Amino acid sequence: MTKATFSSKGQIVIPKELRDEKGIVAGVIADAVNHPEGILLRIETTRNKHPISELFGIMDKYKLNRSVSVEEMNEAISEAVVERYERSRK
C-alpha cells in the first residue's frame, strides 16, 4: 500500500509512481468524493486536454515563406517523436 501525506493546509502529496501511472500533472482536476472507505479522488481531466484558446498562435514561430515537402514534414514529425520520447524518459 502506498501512503500519501497531508500538509498543515490540508493539501495532499500523491506519490510520484501513482501520479505517473494516472497521468496526473499540474492543472489536472480531480473530484473529491465521500466514500465509505474514505475519500475517493476521480480524475476529471488529463494532461492531453487543453482549451482551444491555449492553442491560438502556437504555430507562429513556424511560419515559412515557402512550401514544405512531404519528406520535410516526415522528418520534422520523426524528430518531434524522438524528442517527446526522450522527455518522457526523464
MISE-118605 format. One record per atom (N, C-alpha, C): residue in three letters; x, y, z. Coordinates in Angstrom, 1 decimal. Each point is the difference from the previous one (the first is absolute). Layout:
N
<node ALA; <X; Y; Z>>
...
END
This chain:
90
<node MET; <0.8; -1.2; 0.0>>
<node MET; <-0.8; 1.2; 0.0>>
<node MET; <0.9; 1.2; 0.0>>
<node THR; <-0.3; 1.0; -0.8>>
<node THR; <0.7; 1.2; -0.1>>
<node THR; <-0.6; 1.1; 0.9>>
<node LYS; <0.8; 0.7; 0.7>>
<node LYS; <-0.5; 1.0; 0.9>>
<node LYS; <0.1; 1.4; -0.6>>
<node ALA; <-0.9; 0.9; 0.3>>
<node ALA; <0.0; 1.4; -0.3>>
<node ALA; <0.1; 0.8; 1.2>>
<node THR; <0.5; 1.3; -0.1>>
<node THR; <0.2; 0.8; 1.2>>
<node THR; <-0.8; 1.3; -0.2>>
<node PHE; <-0.7; 0.4; 1.1>>
<node PHE; <-0.8; 1.3; 0.0>>
<node PHE; <0.9; 1.1; 0.6>>
<node SER; <-0.1; 1.2; -0.6>>
<node SER; <0.7; 1.1; 0.6>>
<node SER; <-0.9; 0.7; 1.1>>
<node SER; <0.5; 1.0; 0.6>>
<node SER; <-0.7; 0.7; 1.0>>
<node SER; <-1.2; 0.8; -0.6>>
<node LYS; <0.1; 0.2; -1.3>>
<node LYS; <-1.1; 0.7; -0.7>>
<node LYS; <-1.1; -0.9; -0.6>>
<node GLY; <0.2; -1.3; 0.3>>
<node GLY; <-0.9; -1.0; -0.6>>
<node GLY; <0.3; -0.5; -1.4>>
<node GLN; <1.1; 0.4; -0.5>>
<node GLN; <0.5; -0.4; -1.3>>
<node GLN; <0.6; -1.4; 0.1>>
<node ILE; <-0.2; -0.8; -1.0>>
<node ILE; <0.5; -1.4; 0.0>>
<node ILE; <1.1; -0.2; -1.0>>
<node VAL; <1.0; -0.7; 0.3>>
<node VAL; <1.1; -0.3; -0.9>>
<node VAL; <-0.3; -1.5; -0.5>>
<node ILE; <-0.3; -0.1; -1.3>>
<node ILE; <-0.2; -1.4; -0.5>>
<node ILE; <1.4; -0.5; -0.5>>
<node PRO; <0.4; -1.2; 0.4>>
<node PRO; <1.3; -0.5; -0.4>>
<node PRO; <0.2; 0.0; -1.6>>
<node LYS; <1.2; 0.3; -0.4>>
<node LYS; <0.4; 0.1; -1.4>>
<node LYS; <-0.5; -1.2; -0.8>>
<node GLU; <0.2; -1.2; 0.4>>
<node GLU; <-0.3; -1.1; -0.8>>
<node GLU; <-1.5; -0.1; -0.3>>
<node LEU; <-0.9; 0.5; 0.9>>
<node LEU; <-1.4; 0.0; -0.2>>
<node LEU; <-0.3; 1.2; -1.0>>
<node ARG; <0.6; 1.1; 0.2>>
<node ARG; <-0.2; 1.2; -0.9>>
<node ARG; <0.4; -0.4; -1.4>>
<node ASP; <1.1; -0.7; -0.2>>
<node ASP; <0.4; -0.4; -1.3>>
<node ASP; <-0.9; -1.0; -0.6>>
<node GLU; <-0.4; -0.9; 0.8>>
<node GLU; <-1.0; -1.1; -0.5>>
<node GLU; <-1.3; 0.6; -0.5>>
<node LYS; <-0.5; 1.0; 0.7>>
<node LYS; <-1.3; 0.6; -0.3>>
<node LYS; <0.1; 1.2; -0.9>>
<node GLY; <1.2; 0.4; -0.3>>
<node GLY; <0.2; 1.2; -0.9>>
<node GLY; <-0.4; 1.3; 0.7>>
<node ILE; <0.3; 0.1; 1.3>>
<node ILE; <-0.3; 1.2; 0.8>>
<node ILE; <1.2; 0.9; -0.1>>
<node VAL; <-0.3; 1.2; -0.6>>
<node VAL; <1.0; 1.1; 0.0>>
<node VAL; <-0.7; 1.3; 0.4>>
<node ALA; <0.8; 1.0; 0.2>>
<node ALA; <-0.6; 1.3; 0.4>>
<node ALA; <-1.2; 0.4; -0.9>>
<node GLY; <-1.0; 0.4; 0.6>>
<node GLY; <-1.2; 0.4; -0.7>>
<node GLY; <-1.1; -1.0; -0.1>>
<node VAL; <0.3; -1.3; 0.2>>
<node VAL; <-1.0; -1.0; 0.0>>
<node VAL; <-0.9; 0.2; 1.1>>
<node ILE; <-1.3; -0.2; -0.3>>
<node ILE; <-1.1; 0.2; 1.0>>
<node ILE; <-0.5; -1.4; 0.4>>
<node ALA; <-0.3; -0.1; 1.3>>
<node ALA; <-0.6; -1.2; 0.5>>
<node ALA; <-1.2; 0.3; 0.9>>
<node ASP; <-1.0; -0.8; -0.1>>
<node ASP; <-1.2; 0.1; 0.8>>
<node ASP; <0.3; -0.7; 1.3>>
<node ALA; <-0.2; 0.6; 1.2>>
<node ALA; <0.1; -0.7; 1.3>>
<node ALA; <-1.4; -0.5; 0.4>>
<node VAL; <-0.1; -1.3; 0.1>>
<node VAL; <-1.3; -0.6; 0.3>>
<node VAL; <0.1; -0.7; 1.4>>
<node ASN; <-1.1; 0.3; 0.8>>
<node ASN; <-0.1; -0.7; 1.3>>
<node ASN; <-0.3; -1.5; -0.3>>
<node HIS; <0.8; -0.9; 0.5>>
<node HIS; <-0.1; -1.4; -0.2>>
<node HIS; <0.0; -0.7; 1.3>>
<node PRO; <-0.8; -1.2; 0.1>>
<node PRO; <0.0; -0.7; 1.3>>
<node PRO; <1.4; -0.3; 0.5>>
<node GLU; <1.0; -0.2; -0.8>>
<node GLU; <1.3; -0.4; 0.4>>
<node GLU; <0.9; 1.3; 0.2>>
<node GLY; <-0.4; 1.1; -0.3>>
<node GLY; <0.8; 1.3; 0.1>>
<node GLY; <-0.4; 1.0; -1.0>>
<node ILE; <1.0; 0.6; -0.6>>
<node ILE; <-0.2; 1.0; -1.1>>
<node ILE; <0.5; -0.6; -1.3>>
<node LEU; <-0.8; 0.0; -1.0>>
<node LEU; <0.3; -0.5; -1.3>>
<node LEU; <0.3; 1.2; -0.9>>
<node LEU; <1.1; 0.0; -0.7>>
<node LEU; <0.4; 1.1; -1.0>>
<node LEU; <-0.3; -0.6; -1.4>>
<node ARG; <-0.8; 0.7; -0.7>>
<node ARG; <-0.3; -0.4; -1.4>>
<node ARG; <0.6; 1.0; -0.9>>
<node ILE; <0.9; -0.4; -0.9>>
<node ILE; <0.7; 0.9; -0.9>>
<node ILE; <-1.1; 0.5; -1.0>>
<node GLU; <-0.1; 1.3; -0.2>>
<node GLU; <-0.9; 0.6; -0.9>>
<node GLU; <0.6; 0.3; -1.3>>
<node THR; <1.2; 0.4; -0.1>>
<node THR; <0.7; 0.4; -1.2>>
<node THR; <1.3; -0.7; -0.1>>
<node THR; <0.5; -0.1; -1.2>>
<node THR; <1.4; -0.5; -0.2>>
<node THR; <0.9; 1.1; -0.6>>
<node ARG; <1.3; -0.3; 0.0>>
<node ARG; <0.9; 1.0; -0.4>>
<node ARG; <-0.1; 0.3; -1.5>>
<node ASN; <-0.7; -0.9; -0.8>>
<node ASN; <-0.1; 0.2; -1.4>>
<node ASN; <-1.2; 0.8; -0.4>>
<node LYS; <-0.8; 0.5; 0.9>>
<node LYS; <-1.1; 0.8; -0.3>>
<node LYS; <0.3; 1.4; 0.4>>
<node HIS; <-0.1; 0.9; -1.0>>
<node HIS; <0.2; 1.4; 0.2>>
<node HIS; <-1.1; 0.8; -0.7>>
<node PRO; <-0.4; 1.2; 0.6>>
<node PRO; <-0.9; 0.8; -0.7>>
<node PRO; <0.5; 0.5; -1.3>>
<node ILE; <-0.8; 0.1; -1.0>>
<node ILE; <0.5; 0.4; -1.4>>
<node ILE; <0.7; 1.3; 0.1>>
<node SER; <-0.4; 0.9; 0.9>>
<node SER; <0.6; 1.3; 0.1>>
<node SER; <1.5; -0.1; 0.3>>
<node GLU; <0.4; -1.0; 0.7>>
<node GLU; <1.5; -0.2; 0.3>>
<node GLU; <0.8; -0.3; -1.3>>
<node LEU; <-0.7; -0.4; -1.0>>
<node LEU; <0.7; -0.3; -1.3>>
<node LEU; <0.1; 1.1; -0.9>>
<node PHE; <-0.7; 1.1; 0.2>>
<node PHE; <0.1; 1.2; -0.9>>
<node PHE; <1.4; 0.5; -0.1>>
<node GLY; <0.4; 0.1; -1.2>>
<node GLY; <1.4; 0.6; -0.3>>
<node GLY; <1.1; -1.0; 0.2>>
<node ILE; <-0.2; -1.2; 0.3>>
<node ILE; <1.0; -1.0; 0.3>>
<node ILE; <1.0; -0.2; -1.2>>
<node MET; <-0.5; 0.2; -1.2>>
<node MET; <0.8; -0.3; -1.2>>
<node MET; <0.7; 1.2; -0.5>>
<node ASP; <-0.2; 1.2; 0.6>>
<node ASP; <0.6; 1.2; -0.5>>
<node ASP; <1.5; -0.1; -0.2>>
<node LYS; <0.7; -0.7; 0.9>>
<node LYS; <1.5; -0.1; -0.1>>
<node LYS; <0.4; -0.9; -1.2>>
<node TYR; <-0.9; -0.7; -0.6>>
<node TYR; <0.3; -1.0; -1.1>>
<node TYR; <-0.4; 0.6; -1.4>>
<node LYS; <-0.4; 1.2; 0.0>>
<node LYS; <-0.4; 0.6; -1.3>>
<node LYS; <1.2; 0.0; -1.0>>
<node LEU; <-0.3; -0.5; -1.2>>
<node LEU; <1.0; -0.1; -1.0>>
<node LEU; <-0.5; 0.8; -1.2>>
<node ASN; <0.9; 0.5; -0.8>>
<node ASN; <-0.3; 0.7; -1.2>>
<node ASN; <0.1; -1.0; -1.2>>
<node ARG; <-0.1; -1.3; 0.2>>
<node ARG; <0.1; -0.9; -1.1>>
<node ARG; <-0.8; -1.2; 0.4>>
<node SER; <-0.2; -0.9; -1.1>>
<node SER; <-0.8; -1.2; 0.3>>
<node SER; <1.0; -1.0; 0.6>>
<node VAL; <-0.6; -1.0; 0.7>>
<node VAL; <0.8; -1.0; 0.7>>
<node VAL; <-0.4; -1.3; -0.7>>
<node SER; <1.1; -0.8; -0.2>>
<node SER; <-0.2; -1.3; -0.7>>
<node SER; <-0.5; -1.0; 1.0>>
<node VAL; <-0.6; -1.1; -0.5>>
<node VAL; <-0.4; -1.1; 0.9>>
<node VAL; <1.2; -0.6; 0.7>>
<node GLU; <1.1; -0.1; -0.6>>
<node GLU; <1.2; -0.5; 0.6>>
<node GLU; <0.4; 0.9; 1.2>>
<node GLU; <-0.1; 1.3; -0.2>>
<node GLU; <0.4; 0.9; 1.1>>
<node GLU; <-1.0; -0.1; 1.2>>
<node MET; <-1.3; -0.2; -0.4>>
<node MET; <-1.0; -0.2; 1.1>>
<node MET; <0.3; -1.3; 0.7>>
<node ASN; <0.2; -1.1; -0.7>>
<node ASN; <0.3; -1.2; 0.7>>
<node ASN; <1.2; 0.0; 0.9>>
<node GLU; <1.1; 0.8; -0.5>>
<node GLU; <1.2; 0.1; 0.8>>
<node GLU; <-0.3; 0.8; 1.3>>
<node ALA; <-0.8; 1.1; -0.1>>
<node ALA; <-0.4; 0.8; 1.2>>
<node ALA; <-0.8; -0.9; 1.0>>
<node ILE; <-0.9; -0.8; -0.6>>
<node ILE; <-0.8; -0.8; 0.9>>
<node ILE; <0.9; -1.1; 0.7>>
<node SER; <0.9; -0.6; -0.7>>
<node SER; <0.9; -0.9; 0.6>>
<node SER; <0.8; 0.6; 1.1>>
<node GLU; <0.5; 1.2; -0.2>>
<node GLU; <0.8; 0.7; 1.0>>
<node GLU; <-0.8; 0.3; 1.2>>
<node ALA; <-1.3; 0.4; -0.2>>
<node ALA; <-0.9; 0.3; 1.1>>
<node ALA; <-0.3; -1.2; 0.9>>
<node VAL; <-0.2; -1.1; -0.7>>
<node VAL; <-0.3; -1.3; 0.7>>
<node VAL; <1.2; -0.4; 0.9>>
<node VAL; <1.2; 0.1; -0.6>>
<node VAL; <1.2; -0.3; 0.8>>
<node VAL; <0.2; 0.9; 1.2>>
<node GLU; <-0.2; 1.3; -0.2>>
<node GLU; <0.1; 1.0; 1.1>>
<node GLU; <-1.0; -0.3; 1.1>>
<node ARG; <-1.3; -0.3; -0.4>>
<node ARG; <-1.0; -0.3; 0.9>>
<node ARG; <0.3; -1.3; 0.8>>
<node TYR; <0.5; -1.0; -0.6>>
<node TYR; <0.4; -1.2; 0.7>>
<node TYR; <1.1; 0.3; 1.0>>
<node GLU; <1.0; 0.7; -0.5>>
<node GLU; <1.1; 0.3; 0.9>>
<node GLU; <-0.4; 0.8; 1.3>>
<node ARG; <-1.0; 1.0; -0.2>>
<node ARG; <-0.5; 0.7; 1.1>>
<node ARG; <-0.8; -0.9; 0.9>>
<node SER; <-0.7; -1.0; -0.5>>
<node SER; <-0.8; -0.9; 0.8>>
<node SER; <0.9; -0.9; 0.9>>
<node ARG; <1.2; -0.2; -0.4>>
<node ARG; <0.9; -0.9; 0.7>>
<node ARG; <0.7; 0.7; 1.1>>
<node LYS; <-0.1; 1.3; 0.2>>
<node LYS; <0.7; 0.7; 1.0>>
<node LYS; <-0.8; 0.0; 1.3>>
END
